[in-house]
């Protein structure tokens, strides 16, 4: 089977507006969570989020084009530009039919739906934007990226809640590996730090109501009380190894395995015994042709909800047995919050840099050990380590599980 490598990465997220800024923040153990500024939270129990900061998105995209895009698409377009520039791809020399795009969004253009509905109710529905429908549909991030770069191969959007970006990356990986494409642009984007989304998750009692940013997103901590919403995008350019070598591309890491399945258990709650998650991780490891002992690090889904973190810990133990206690398992959502359909993409970027540079990110702001989460969570301080192979998990409402295996690239 053909080998697949990562040659370009781009991101805008609560830790930074580029991959380099994000990685420096990760290594420093910074927290990107703070008080919500996008709207007035006076009537909300939830006060904190991981917002994108210090960037004029419309100016970078151009006012004319920006007015046709929901915020999730804007994030995706910005991240794709960085990833494309980073990859050095020259589409004038590529076969566009062998280049595709898969970008996930868990919720899509909810912000536009809310604002246009409000406009219709107050001013009249004849004033609804002619761009309303294309702005809201979840596939538009992938569509806009494909249009901008002339990607004429498969163009799709995965909508599997918080597992979506891992599905997008994994599906793209298999698509190249099996010979249907040479290059795929993949990842996820989300932009729902806005009243309707926060209110919905708040009503589910799924979100943290902490007011201290350092005690809000605290995966695997006994005092965890819910996730913190994040926003942004992560986009990767991945390609067949020989294709990358032929054009002397810079290679970050190799994607070697992918597993996906469903708990088929509950609409929002994960399987409390971690059965589905365990099988998903084993599928990914088997797909990579590896043994469980060859996995050094897991970037956990680690949302900071009571059910997820204990269930994911059980899943890791089920999958890895005694090796689970030799693994390093951290959650970078402690720094970024939870980017829903974009989470897996940002975490894949972080995981790729982890194996490339031999650095394991911390689970920051950990204070109180939970006996149900008793693995090595790399508490509070990242560490240098010889990581050859890492696994990144993403789990979503509906019981969706998706795991990808990323390996250090040591040469052809």
Steps between C-alpha positions, in 0.01 A plus 500: 500500500611856431645700787349835601683794656411843639665778301303812598313619807296807586294604799320783670386413852489633858875449545617679187429612147764281340647155555828640631325723755278210604792265548697752706194546723457124535862454603465782752180348641295812439125516548301654214177518698355824633179699552265498201522826307288411195173570684362612835495201740302674777210256470723194446648263754783432256747789504816361335609382158807449286465787253720584203677824587689789344414445137292694247358208305293702253798718415718196430239329286374817336174672589325402178561128543466501879140622484413178315643271770398388846772527762580126488577528128714807559704308756541212256608725213761673717640170627503356147706794372764439764498126428531552124778755537675267743473202266653678202247337268482655153160412358612604152719189495248265664223286351199673663291184465741324736474773765202511735364653817314369806424749777274430797274728698288374785238776485582703188349844454294521818610859558361603162179304558444684829577847363295458182204359692514800733512730198200326345296526819576868555535648150313248288609187318539681170822643645666159544845494338523334158811330640310357797477139379858461371630670813329254734553160339780302664672402176579858405839512673616212282331655199662841543846348546455283191388801296790717613767241421343313208465165676286294262521161668265381773368795700296412807403594854485258791235583759558264792492754783826515692649202315467678166850634443658162575258341254593765242871433545458123520274478196744717304791282613327184376401675176864573420628169629260312275602696192202730443693822560856627528422802720219569747428815698322397818402606850219681676356840585255629759369841604221478755607712796161668472186515714291226339773236510618585851139500622436161343802332653437681828146357512650153455722569802794401283707816551718630777351788697833582666605864503872436545658422160756281673233278656259474208638256242668251734501156333549200730478721810253378763344849517425517127145612427464533124669611182593852393401608150781588261505631144729499199630260238777258423590404143760248383643434156574130471642319201640176370861458608658465154303801380639702793856379447487576129433868571741513798220583742565552869353204691370542854388146573335196350138394547501122531165391647134588535209344683136603518192345657192578709404426860136458393421572863347844562426827320748707703663281767801283414501131585594519871712185469694635204433198282456692175795729561725203577403321180551819301855548629581134428363538147733795444803316638419192289451719192849636561643149517635566847486333838344683795842518665624723216266784601689748717253784550126562474356846441174422675157634416504610866211747505485569875153348533455241775377227264746548215819501701421197714359312200800583281735386776315166514518477120878552502542233768280258305692559178855509635487279809807534720662723235241766586704586809815546291329741260505876530141625464427873498216728395587823322138609544625615839662782299267552203160404630289276278481604134229242421533407130838672478648345815651192338675707233669738743595199713637314196725798429619503860552122494701518177729762654524291817643200316719719278657694787479239776291707736187386685249779574371534854152472640520840665327629813473156658456506877284216630571141400205284404540127574286429192752688283823345626719499189808717441322817388823706482362732763581872485838485324580364156800276465768409253466138393601274215157465343501295184128425468195681638128447486244783503141436609178681413159397632167658411130518584318215332766259624750583225859396568800577278869442566801575284857377539783740419859383479830682491638518148856372499551489124377298206 
